Amino acid sequence: MEPDYIAAFMTERPVAPDKAVLLVIDMQYATGHRTGALARRMEAEGNWETVRWRFERIHDLLIPNAQTLLAAFRASGRRIAFVTLGCALEDYSDAPPHMVKLLSTNGSRIGSREHAIIEELSPRPGEAVINKTTIGAFASTGIDSLLRAWGCEQIYALGVSTNMCVETTAREAADRGYLVTLVEDAGATTSAALHEGTLRNFQRLFGRVRSTAEVLAELDG
């Protein structure tokens, strides 16, 4: 394999765990749980194999690793923020046009079960929950102001979908100066190819990719 020329332009940045926040992205019933709207729809249409990898990975890997990271951040008193995706209005008109069909089809509206964060990863008091109507969190929320008020300069991001809301939010954050780390074994999308391709691409200038075990070691170090 040829060496990646991009590596020559990458800047090494020190990890500062006390300035880090754990960002849990779109872990809602609508698209982040085996019992949610997306899974039910695909199964009813006979397309379960299309999303099987996603939901098996969420259940077997993402949720346990997310729980481990949440426990570590909570034990150390570090910041945690949850990002949700959904509309406030019944007709979904508060979403940009390209998002309306996705959100309305999945019933992702504030107050609905589909919009709720899954029980396995429920936020605790003092942990922020930020709702967005766009793919990336920075485009439609005040998350940047919140993180800067907290003094956070580094982000560990996990959730769904790796190649959509997680990646877009992570790229937006990187362009705003945050050191962003994608937790590779705490994310999922439709296929292994999409997941792995996204991680490879993100490491080209945008940020870093680490496993849950590597993140825990950084936090301890």
ABEGO torsion letter per residue (X at the ends): XBBBAAAAABBBBBBBAAABBBBBBGBBAAAABAABAAAAAAAAAGAAAAAAAAAAAAAAAAAAAAAAAAAAAAAAGBBBBBBBBEBABAAGAABBAAAAAAAAAAGBBBGBAAABBBAAABBBBGBBBBBBABABAAAABAAAAAAAAAGBABBBBBEOBAABAAAAAAAAAAAAGBBBBBBAAABBBABAAAAAAAAAAAABGABBBBBAAAAAAAAAX
